[in-house]
Amino acid sequence: MNLTWNEFYQLAKENYTNGGDCIVECWEESDFNEYVNTFGPMTTTEAFEIFSEMNSAYSDYSLLEEF
């Protein structure tokens, strides 16, 4: 299923602690539209992949702060 900005944003809010926080805090509708224009429709699967990547990147960054 292709997501609209509002559906994507709501999904990010529901998954705030699993990488959705980066979307909620940093993305605007124009960022979403640019992503869709560049990579194609946003699906639920794609959204969860983005959340996972964001969560992983944050975890990596947090580990670096320990040094």
N, C-alpha and C positions, 0 to 999 in steps of 0.2 A: 504494500500500500504506500502510495506517495504521500508525504506529509506536507502540510502547509507550515508556514512560519509559526502560527499559533499552536499547532499540534506539536511541532518540534520543540518549541519553547516549553510547553506544558510537560512534555516527556523529560526534558532536561531538568525541570523543577522537581519532578517526581524522582529523578535519579541524581539529585544534587550531590550527595556524598559519594557517588560512583563515577565522577567525571563530568556530570551535568553542570556542576558549579561554574566551570569555565565558560560554558555557553550562557548561563544566566547572567554572569557578571561581566562578560566581555563581548558577546555577540549582539548585534542589532539586526533588524530585519534586512537591512542592506547587505550585511555579511552573509546571511542565509541566501539571499537572492544571488549574490556573486558566486557562492559555492554551487548553487543549482545551475547557474548559467555555465559554469566551468566544468562541473563533473556530472551533471545530470540530476534527475529527481532525487530528493532525499527520501529514503525509505526507513522504516523502523529498524531494519537490520543495519543500514548505514549509520543511523543515529547512534545505535549502541556501539558500533565500531569506533565512532568518533569519541564517545564518552570514555570508552576503554583506553583509547590512545591518550586522551587528555589526563585520565587518572594515572596511567602508567608514567607519563612525562612528569607529572607532579610528584609521584613517588620517587622517581629518579632524582629530581631536583632536591627533594627533602633529604635524601641520603647524602647528597653533596654538601648540604648545609652542616652535617655532622662533623665534617673534617675541618 
